[in-house]
Amino acid sequence: MEKLRKFFREVIAEGKKISWPSRKELFTSFSVVLVILVVTGLYFFILDFIFSGVVTAIFKALGIG
């Protein structure tokens, strides 16, 4: 039981050492992540749109579907 108490005391002590980002740093990081997600999403949307059109055209040319 003493080992468990020691463990939780150490967890709390380590938790106090955490340095949280400022609001400005948090907003900047969030903005970067959001932009990357949007750009990546658009990239894959465009690729999917192009490839689905190509596959559909191939299937129509072959008389499939």
N, C-alpha and C positions, 0 to 999 in steps of 0.2 A: 504494500500500500504506500510505503514511503517513496518507492521509486516512481510511482504514478504521480504523487504530489510534486516530486522534484521535476519530473517531465513537464508538467503543466506550468510550474514556475519558470522553467527555462523557455517554454513556448511564449509565455507572457513577456519575459525579458527580451526575447528576440523580436516580438511584435512591436515593442517600444522603439526598436532601432530602425524601423521602416521609415524611409524619407518619402513622403507623399509629394507628387508633383504639384506645382502651383496651378491656379486656374488657367493662366496663360499657357503653360506647358501642356496641360490637359486638353485645352481647346485646340491647340496647334496639332497635337498628336491625333486627336479625334478627327480633325479636318483632313489630315493627310490620309488616314485610314479610309475615311468616307470617299475621298476623291479616287483613291486606288480601287476601292470596291466598285464605284460607278463606272470607271474606265474599263475595268476588267469585265464587268457585266455587259457593257455595251460591245466590247470586243467579241465576247463569246456569242452574244445575240446576233451580231452581224455575220460571224462565221457560220452559225447555225442556219441563218436565213439563206446565205449563199449556198451552202452545201445541200440544204434541203431542196433548193431550186434546181441545182445540178442533178441530184439524184432523181427528182421528179421528171426532169427533162429526159434523162437516160431511160427511165422506166417507160415513159410515153413513146420514145423512139423505138424501144424494143417491143412495145405492145404489151407491157406488163402493167397491170393495174390501171 
